Amino acid sequence: MILGLISLVFLSAAVFGSYRSGGEVGTRYGFTGLLAFLYSLIGLLLGIVTALNKNYYKAVPVAGILLNLVSLVCLGLILYVGGYLG
């Protein structure tokens, strides 16, 4: 769940910074997007592994899986729209 939150915060900061600069951004924002992708992918895998384990509560891993999926979908939409408009 923590990795999903970190990923969403990084992704939001990169989108906001790109918006503020009028779309003219350096490699820092791309690297931030890459880190957000890696964090959400790792968080998704850890959430699935934890949800399958019988010794843990199910609410926290499921919330983490949902947050990481939201982050991955947002990143996919950003890449799709960027490729469509670019």
C-alpha positions in Angstrom: 0.0 0.0 0.0 2.9 2.3 0.8 4.5 1.8 -2.6 1.2 2.6 -4.3 0.9 5.9 -2.4 4.5 6.8 -3.2 3.9 5.9 -6.8 0.7 8.1 -7.0 2.5 11.0 -5.4 5.5 10.8 -7.7 3.2 10.5 -10.7 1.1 13.4 -9.6 4.1 15.6 -9.0 5.5 14.8 -12.5 2.2 15.6 -14.2 1.8 18.8 -12.2 5.4 19.8 -13.0 4.9 19.1 -16.6 1.7 21.1 -16.7 3.3 24.1 -15.0 6.2 24.2 -17.5 3.9 24.0 -20.5 4.9 20.5 -21.5 8.6 21.4 -21.9 10.2 19.1 -19.4 13.6 17.5 -18.9 14.6 14.0 -18.2 13.8 14.3 -14.5 10.1 14.0 -15.1 10.6 10.9 -17.3 12.8 9.3 -14.6 10.1 10.1 -12.0 7.5 8.4 -14.2 9.8 5.4 -14.5 10.3 5.2 -10.7 6.5 5.5 -10.3 6.1 2.6 -12.7 8.7 0.4 -10.9 7.2 1.2 -7.5 3.7 0.3 -8.5 4.8 -2.8 -10.3 6.8 -4.0 -7.2 3.9 -3.0 -5.0 1.4 -4.9 -7.1 3.6 -8.0 -7.0 4.1 -7.7 -3.2 0.4 -7.1 -2.7 -0.6 -10.2 -4.7 1.9 -12.4 -2.8 0.7 -11.0 0.5 -3.0 -11.4 -0.4 -2.4 -15.1 -1.2 -0.7 -15.7 2.2 -3.2 -17.0 4.8 -1.5 -15.3 7.8 -2.3 -11.7 6.9 -5.5 -9.6 6.9 -6.9 -9.2 3.4 -7.9 -5.6 3.5 -4.5 -4.0 3.4 -3.1 -6.1 0.6 -6.2 -5.6 -1.5 -6.1 -1.8 -0.9 -2.4 -1.9 -2.0 -3.3 -3.9 -5.1 -6.0 -1.4 -6.0 -3.7 1.7 -5.4 -1.0 0.1 -7.5 -3.4 -0.7 -10.3 -4.7 2.9 -10.3 -1.2 4.1 -10.6 -0.4 1.7 -13.5 -3.6 2.7 -15.3 -2.9 6.4 -14.9 0.6 5.9 -16.2 -0.8 3.9 -19.1 -3.3 6.7 -19.9 -0.5 9.3 -19.8 1.6 7.3 -22.2 -1.4 6.6 -24.5 -2.5 10.3 -24.6 1.1 11.4 -25.1 1.6 9.0 -28.0 -1.8 10.0 -29.5 -1.2 13.7 -29.3 2.5 13.7 -30.0 
